[in-house]
Amino acid sequence: MTDFVLVHGAWHGGWCWRHVAERLAAAGHRVLIPTLTGQGDRHHLLSAETSTATHVADILALLNREEATDAVLVGHSYGARPTALATAHPAVAHWVSLDGVPVRDGEALLHGTPAEVVERSRAELIDGIGAPPLPAALLGVPEDHPRHPWVVRHLTPMAWRVFEEPLPPLPPRFATLPRTYVAASGNRLDGPRRGLAQARAEGWPVVTIDSGHELMVTAPDETARALLAVAGLRER
């Protein structure tokens, strides 16, 4: 049995992994799904202090509390950043970036974003601290998809601070762990494009799924199979 730890991205929560988790559990594995502070059912905890470090602490606390071992740690989109930092935990045996953003020391999520776009986004913040969700269709769930209303209902604002702050130094373990990038062929967002470019430049194995960016929602079968494969496992 393998422990799969599935970490969502910006504006999401543990809810988004429902269909992938069902498939991994049916294959006989334990699935651990945190909801990061300030997101999903924990959106009431969003504050000006919510940071990437907060989210790393969420993941490490889960690994400790559940006494995880031989864990496949998966980060979707923004989730690639806190999961990469959480590879410091000895329980992590494999790191997977699921259509994730780049993970480079000192680089902010907004790296390369035009100043006028940043200022416009800052002006639209909720209570001065929360970035409103992007449209679900832009995130990769078309309006005519049966799960589109479900996604729209559950998206919540994201701490603006995590977009502006630089990524702290990655732990030494990150460089020696098996790493895999799972790409969504239909992604329309710049961050994951740059994440894929990093994976290719650094020689990580890349698996491509025919899906938009929300591949855990729109392609759960393929996503679960990819995660099992990168862990050297098979469906029952």
C-alpha positions as CSV (number, residue, x, y, z in Angstrom):
1,M,0.0,0.0,0.0
2,T,1.2,3.5,-0.9
3,D,0.3,6.7,0.7
4,F,-0.9,9.3,-1.9
5,V,-0.9,12.8,-0.6
6,L,-2.9,15.0,-2.9
7,V,-2.5,18.8,-2.5
8,H,-4.7,21.2,-4.4
9,G,-3.8,24.5,-6.0
10,A,-5.0,28.1,-5.8
11,W,-8.7,28.7,-5.2
12,H,-9.4,25.1,-4.5
13,G,-9.6,22.7,-1.6
14,G,-9.4,19.0,-0.9
15,W,-12.8,18.6,-2.5
16,C,-11.3,18.8,-6.0
17,W,-9.6,15.4,-5.6
18,R,-12.8,13.5,-4.9
19,H,-12.9,11.5,-8.1
20,V,-9.2,10.7,-8.3
21,A,-9.2,9.7,-4.6
22,E,-12.0,7.2,-5.2
23,R,-9.9,5.5,-7.9
24,L,-6.7,5.4,-5.9
25,A,-8.5,4.0,-2.9
26,A,-10.2,1.4,-5.1
27,A,-6.7,0.3,-6.2
28,G,-5.9,-0.4,-2.5
29,H,-3.9,2.7,-1.5
30,R,-4.3,5.2,1.3
31,V,-5.2,8.7,0.1
32,L,-4.5,11.8,2.3
33,I,-6.0,15.1,1.2
34,P,-5.3,18.3,3.1
35,T,-7.2,21.5,2.5
36,L,-4.7,24.3,2.8
37,T,-5.3,27.1,5.3
38,G,-7.6,29.8,3.9
39,Q,-9.0,27.6,1.1
40,G,-12.1,25.4,0.6
41,D,-13.8,24.5,3.9
42,R,-11.0,26.4,5.7
43,H,-11.6,29.6,3.8
44,H,-12.7,31.3,7.0
45,L,-9.1,31.1,8.2
46,L,-7.8,33.3,5.3
47,S,-5.7,36.2,6.7
48,A,-3.0,38.6,5.7
49,E,-0.5,36.2,7.3
50,T,-1.5,33.2,5.2
51,S,1.6,32.3,3.2
52,T,3.3,29.5,1.4
53,A,5.1,28.6,4.7
54,T,1.6,28.3,6.2
55,H,0.7,25.7,3.5
56,V,3.9,23.8,3.9
57,A,3.1,23.6,7.6
58,D,-0.3,22.2,6.7
59,I,1.3,19.4,4.6
60,L,4.0,18.5,7.1
61,A,1.4,18.4,9.9
62,L,-0.7,15.9,7.9
63,L,2.3,13.7,7.1
64,N,3.2,13.6,10.8
65,R,-0.4,13.1,12.1
66,E,-1.1,10.3,9.7
67,E,2.3,8.7,10.2
68,A,2.7,8.6,6.4
69,T,5.4,6.3,4.9
70,D,6.6,5.8,1.3
71,A,4.4,8.7,0.3
72,V,3.8,10.0,-3.2
73,L,3.4,13.7,-2.7
74,V,1.3,15.4,-5.5
75,G,0.9,19.1,-6.0
76,H,-1.5,20.5,-8.5
77,S,-0.8,24.0,-10.0
78,Y,0.2,26.3,-7.2
79,G,0.3,23.2,-5.0
80,A,3.7,22.3,-6.6
81,R,5.3,25.1,-4.5
82,P,4.4,24.0,-1.0
83,T,4.8,20.3,-1.9
84,A,8.3,20.9,-3.2
85,L,9.2,22.5,0.1
86,A,7.5,19.7,2.0
87,T,9.8,17.1,0.4
88,A,12.0,17.8,3.4
89,H,9.9,15.3,5.2
90,P,11.5,11.8,5.2
91,A,8.2,10.1,4.5
92,V,8.1,11.5,0.9
93,A,9.4,9.0,-1.6
94,H,8.3,10.6,-4.9
95,W,7.2,14.1,-5.8
96,V,4.7,14.8,-8.6
97,S,3.9,18.1,-10.1
98,L,0.5,17.9,-11.6
99,D,0.4,20.6,-14.3
100,G,2.3,22.6,-11.6
101,V,3.9,26.0,-11.7
102,P,7.7,26.4,-11.6
103,V,9.6,25.6,-8.3
104,R,12.7,27.8,-8.4
105,D,14.4,29.3,-5.3
106,G,13.6,32.9,-5.0
107,E,11.1,33.1,-7.8
108,A,7.6,34.4,-7.2
109,L,4.4,33.1,-8.7
110,L,4.0,36.4,-10.5
111,H,7.4,36.2,-12.1
112,G,7.2,37.7,-15.6
113,T,3.7,39.1,-15.1
114,P,3.4,42.6,-16.6
115,A,3.2,45.3,-13.9
116,E,-0.1,46.6,-15.1
117,V,-1.7,43.1,-14.8
118,V,-0.3,42.8,-11.2
119,E,-1.7,46.3,-10.3
120,R,-5.1,45.4,-11.8
121,S,-5.2,42.2,-9.8
122,R,-4.2,44.0,-6.6
123,A,-7.0,46.4,-7.1
124,E,-9.5,43.5,-7.3
125,L,-8.5,41.9,-4.1
126,I,-11.3,40.8,-1.6
127,D,-10.8,42.6,1.7
128,G,-7.3,43.5,0.5
129,I,-6.0,40.0,1.0
130,G,-7.8,37.5,-1.2
131,A,-7.4,37.1,-5.0
132,P,-10.8,36.2,-6.5
133,P,-10.9,32.8,-8.4
134,L,-10.3,32.7,-12.1
135,P,-13.3,31.5,-14.2
136,A,-13.7,27.8,-14.1
137,A,-13.6,27.6,-17.9
138,L,-10.2,29.3,-17.9
139,L,-9.0,26.9,-15.3
140,G,-9.9,24.0,-17.6
141,V,-13.5,23.0,-16.9
142,P,-15.7,24.1,-19.8
143,E,-19.1,25.6,-19.1
144,D,-20.8,22.7,-20.8
145,H,-18.9,20.1,-18.7
146,P,-21.2,18.4,-16.1
147,R,-18.8,19.2,-13.2
148,H,-18.5,22.9,-14.1
149,P,-21.3,24.0,-11.7
150,W,-19.7,21.9,-8.9
151,V,-16.3,23.6,-9.4
152,V,-17.8,27.1,-9.5
153,R,-19.7,26.5,-6.3
154,H,-16.5,25.5,-4.4
155,L,-13.9,27.9,-5.6
156,T,-12.8,30.4,-2.9
157,P,-10.4,33.4,-2.8
158,M,-6.7,32.8,-2.5
159,A,-4.2,34.5,-0.3
160,W,-2.6,37.3,-2.4
161,R,0.6,37.0,-0.4
162,V,1.5,33.6,-2.0
163,F,1.5,35.2,-5.4
164,E,4.0,37.9,-4.5
165,E,6.4,36.2,-2.2
166,P,9.6,34.5,-3.5
167,L,9.9,30.7,-3.0
168,P,12.2,29.8,-0.1
169,P,15.2,27.6,-0.9
170,L,14.2,24.1,-1.7
171,P,15.3,21.4,0.8
172,P,18.3,19.3,-0.2
173,R,16.2,16.2,-0.4
174,F,14.3,17.7,-3.4
175,A,17.3,17.3,-5.6
176,T,17.7,13.6,-4.9
177,L,14.0,12.5,-4.9
178,P,12.3,10.9,-7.9
179,R,10.3,13.7,-9.6
180,T,7.7,13.5,-12.3
181,Y,5.7,16.2,-14.1
182,V,2.2,15.3,-15.3
183,A,1.1,17.8,-17.9
184,A,-2.3,18.7,-19.2
185,S,-2.2,19.1,-22.9
186,G,-5.0,21.6,-23.0
187,N,-3.7,23.9,-20.3
188,R,-4.2,27.6,-21.0
189,L,-2.4,29.2,-18.1
190,D,1.1,30.6,-18.1
191,G,2.3,29.3,-14.8
192,P,1.9,25.6,-15.7
193,R,3.4,26.3,-19.1
194,R,6.5,27.6,-17.3
195,G,6.4,24.6,-14.9
196,L,6.4,22.2,-17.8
197,A,9.3,24.1,-19.4
198,Q,11.3,23.7,-16.1
199,A,10.6,20.0,-16.0
200,R,11.8,19.5,-19.5
201,A,14.9,21.7,-19.0
202,E,15.9,19.8,-15.9
203,G,15.2,16.4,-17.3
204,W,12.3,15.3,-15.2
205,P,10.1,12.5,-16.7
206,V,7.0,14.1,-18.2
207,V,3.7,12.4,-18.7
208,T,1.0,14.1,-20.8
209,I,-2.8,13.8,-20.3
210,D,-5.3,15.0,-22.8
211,S,-7.2,17.4,-20.6
212,G,-7.4,21.0,-19.5
213,H,-5.6,22.3,-16.4
214,E,-8.2,20.8,-14.0
215,L,-7.3,17.3,-15.0
216,M,-8.2,15.8,-11.6
217,V,-11.8,17.0,-12.3
218,T,-12.1,16.4,-16.0
219,A,-9.8,13.4,-16.4
220,P,-9.8,11.5,-13.1
221,D,-9.4,8.1,-14.6
222,E,-6.3,9.1,-16.6
223,T,-4.9,11.1,-13.7
224,A,-5.3,8.2,-11.3
225,R,-3.6,5.9,-13.7
226,A,-0.8,8.3,-14.3
227,L,-0.2,8.6,-10.5
228,L,-0.2,4.9,-10.1
229,A,2.2,4.5,-13.0
230,V,4.7,7.0,-11.7
231,A,4.7,5.2,-8.4
232,G,5.4,1.9,-10.2
233,L,1.9,0.6,-9.3
234,R,-1.0,-0.7,-11.3
235,E,-4.8,-0.7,-11.0
236,R,-6.4,-3.7,-9.5
